[in-house]
Amino acid sequence: MKTLVLFIPVVMALGLTFAEAESSQNRDIRGVAPSKLKNFIPDSNGNWRCLDGSKTIPFSAINDDYCDCPDGSDEPGTSACGTGYFYCVNKGHVPSYIKTNRLNDGVCDPQCCDGSDEFDGRIHCPNICDEVGAEAKVERQRLRKLQKEGSKIRKGYVEYGRNSKKRLQDQLEKLLAKSEVVQLKSSEAKAVLDNEKIKQDEFMESTKAEREAARRIQLEPIIAEQDKRLEHAKTIKSHFRSVMDELKEGHNKNYHDLAVKSTISGYDEYLAEIVEAEEEPASGEAVEITSDKQYKNSLAQTYETRKDIGRMFQLLKAMKEGYNTEYNDEAVLKALSALDSFAPSWVDEQNEFVGEESLVIPEAIPVETQESSGSGQDKSQTVFSSIYDQVRSRAKSVGLGFLFGKKKSDLELAQEAYNNASDEERRIQQEIEDVNRKMKVDYGKDESFAKLVDQCFEFKDREYTYSVCLFGNAAQKSDSSNTSLGSFSGWEGDDHRVQMYTGGLKCWNGPERSVKMVLSCGAVNEIISVTEPEKCEYLYNFKTPAVCEAVDETSEIQEDIDIIPEPTMPGETLTQDATKKHDEL
């Protein structure tokens, strides 16, 4: 019996201890979320270990307004440590966390709509969670409705994107097949063209002598006229050389007339250039002189001779405008007299003679057939016609009769066919490159952005109009300018919520302009705001159905029965790790 009597008090004492422990486990701790209460349980000795595992303190020291733990975990409901987070229950609204250093600071924090952050009585923070919760619920319902509308539109975008990808693949296969056909066509056309070129080159080489003979007859009167002009120019040049030589030797050197000295100095420079040009070595190669070359040589010599005349004319003209008339230098006066007598026949601006027009040169091969017959032809024309008929006959015998008629040549037709085939080949290749480029672009999750490719949107503020063509270019426009803000360069992150446009016009003393476009759910595609947080780095906020995910039906049920999920506490990973260590202990 004695043993029984002693056993009963022990059992009763143990029962009381277990009851107290369970009671302490179930009680609320100010500032701790219900899901975190499991981390605030005393051990059998009534002690508790800090969540970072660094220290053990009495369980009663929690929320005693004194910071014991290095991580501040012992003061979730006071501002003693100021490093932790306080859990606001916010019944009627959504729970939230605030930093513990904002507790009892005399300010009603809006995150704690129940006023639980100010509990020391210095100020009264009314509980407005019912009102705030009702407003938030209306806003959530509005956003959910918007998300539903957007997600329905997004379904169409996704369907379009998937079909678009298939269309692009089908288009690519057709283009590749067509490319093979066109490449073959182009190769065949090139072979025909090369053959026609060879045929014509062989003909031109074999009839070179006859054609040159005919051409020489054509050009004989023209060459004669040009040679006549050359001789006339040489005569005038020789005359001016004599005038300048006499001026140089005969002027009175004692007068020191600056205008005269300048003219003679310019003449000496001219003479030095002539000597230098004459001393240039010839190529030493025998060059066949055709009639066309002969004419061009005569024309070039005439041009150079006139340049020389014009140069001496200018020297004398300058002397006339600046010489000292009081000296009466006979050599100077004689030179000026020669200038005055020549001036009326000379067009100073063009270095040519008055009334002299350019000669008209006939085509090397006449366009129309010329029949060689009829009286009244002179000897040269008769010879020309005879040679012409021989060349034409030979051309016809090798299939080159087109050279003497109005019809297009086989060479021209072959060139046209090859050009057309090459153009088509390039066009198809460009289309293939465009399709490949489009297929490589990341159009977001489920290809939902394919629908928006190259669609353009604008946003106007007081000064500028900002624009973006999705997957294309972004710009800043005003009445007088259009400034590039960049081209699409990719996505930031993997969630397809931020597009980057880079490589815009460089800012003065700054970086290249760029755009970061943040996307959010909306039933309509639109730019809702544009800011410039950093110099020449623009931030677009863009709403689009393309990012509107389907509404979570579970969240709707929770909303209907007022089940509000507990928020995640900042630094959750650290807390979980610390809790794991604590539980192991």
PyMOL commands that set and color helices and strands:
alter all, ss='L'
color gray80, all
select helices_A, chain A and resi 2-26+34-39+59-61+100-102+129-206+208-250+258-278+291-322+330-345+379-397+401-404+410-440+445-447+450-452+545-547+553-560+572-584
alter helices_A, ss='H'
color red, helices_A
select strands_A, chain A and resi 47-49+56-58+85-88+96-99+346-347+352-353+456-460+465-469+473-477+482-491+498-503+514-521+526-534+537-544
alter strands_A, ss='S'
color yellow, strands_A
deselect
rebuild
show_as cartoon
